[in-house]
Amino acid sequence: MEFYLLINLIVIIVVPAGILYLLFRISQVVIKKQEWTMHHKSTEIVLPLRLQAYERMCLFLERITPNNLVLRLAGSTESALEFQQVLLRDIREEYHHNLAQQLYLSTHAWELITKAQNEVASLINQAAAEVPPEAPANDLARKIFERVVEQDIQPSTHALKVLNEEFRQVFQGTSRP
């Protein structure tokens, strides 16, 4: 009788404990699978947006490079003052158009982009200070080109380099098994 009582007691304790243990392990596996699935889906959605952000910001930096900016907007105004205003407005508009891209870039990259934008605007303003406001726009363009030549490096070069490096890191991170 005591033997049957002991067996029943063992069955009453061991079987539910075993079932609870199995349920716990199964729930852990299910949770890990759901986390992996969510991470994978998130990556599928966010990765293309990040890559697009890098592409757009590289394009932005190329567009605001003083040489490209001046050549693109040359002939749009007659006076140096008007040309300065057009150049600065174009930089601001391009920057504001791409503000949301900072969500997908590192803080360091975004700071360098902002710094490059400010340096280009500063270069334009410094060149404009050396040209009378009523002078032809070509005089300002020439002065901007002179300032660019005086500098060892374009304002956006460092930011472009960092963007390219980060882009490669993001892309290499997705190609690993």
C-alpha positions, -999 to 999 in steps of 0.1 A, spaced: 0 0 0 28 24 9 45 15 -23 15 24 -44 11 57 -24 48 65 -31 44 58 -68 12 79 -70 30 107 -51 59 106 -75 36 106 -106 16 135 -91 48 155 -86 71 144 -114 46 144 -144 33 180 -139 69 192 -132 80 175 -164 51 190 -183 59 225 -169 95 221 -178 86 211 -214 62 240 -217 88 264 -205 114 251 -230 89 252 -259 79 288 -250 115 298 -250 120 284 -284 88 301 -297 99 334 -282 134 332 -298 119 324 -331 95 353 -329 123 377 -319 144 364 -349 114 368 -373 108 404 -360 144 413 -363 146 398 -398 115 417 -410 127 449 -394 160 445 -412 142 439 -445 123 472 -440 150 494 -425 180 483 -445 168 496 -479 159 529 -462 193 531 -446 210 524 -479 188 550 -496 198 576 -469 235 570 -475 229 574 -513 208 606 -508 233 622 -485 262 614 -508 243 631 -536 236 660 -513 273 664 -505 282 662 -541 255 688 -550 267 713 -524 303 710 -534 312 746 -543 323 737 -578 292 717 -586 269 742 -569 283 772 -588 283 754 -621 248 742 -616 234 776 -607 256 798 -629 236 822 -651 206 821 -628 212 857 -616 229 889 -626 245 904 -595 269 888 -570 244 895 -541 216 877 -559 239 848 -568 250 845 -532 214 844 -521 205 817 -547 235 796 -537 227 798 -500 190 791 -506 198 761 -527 220 747 -499 194 753 -473 166 737 -494 187 707 -502 196 703 -465 160 707 -453 148 683 -480 171 656 -466 167 662 -428 148 630 -422 178 610 -435 195 616 -402 174 588 -387 193 563 -407 228 576 -403 252 576 -374 253 608 -353 289 613 -363 280 611 -401 251 635 -397 273 660 -377 299 659 -405 272 665 -431 259 695 -412 295 707 -408 302 704 -445 270 723 -453 280 751 -429 315 752 -443 302 756 -479 278 784 -468 307 801 -449 330 798 -480 303 814 -501 298 842 -476 335 849 -473 339 850 -511 308 873 -513 324 897 -487 353 902 -511 330 911 -541 308 942 -543 271 932 -541 263 948 -575 293 931 -592 284 905 -619 276 870 -606 306 857 -625 329 877 -602 314 859 -572 317 825 -590 354 833 -597 360 843 -561 344 810 -549 366 790 -572 396 808 -560 387 800 -524 382 764 -532 416 762 -549 432 778 -518 418 750 -496 436 717 -495 404 698 -493 367 704 -502 344 709 -473 324 678 -481 353 654 -488 357 642 -452 319 637 -448 317 617 -481 346 595 -469 329 587 -436 296 580 -454 313 556 -478 330 538 -449 297 535 -430 279 524 -461 305 496 -466 300 485 -430 263 484 -433 264 465 -466 291 440 -454 270 434 -422 241 422 -444 261 399 -467 273 377 -439 256 344 -433 
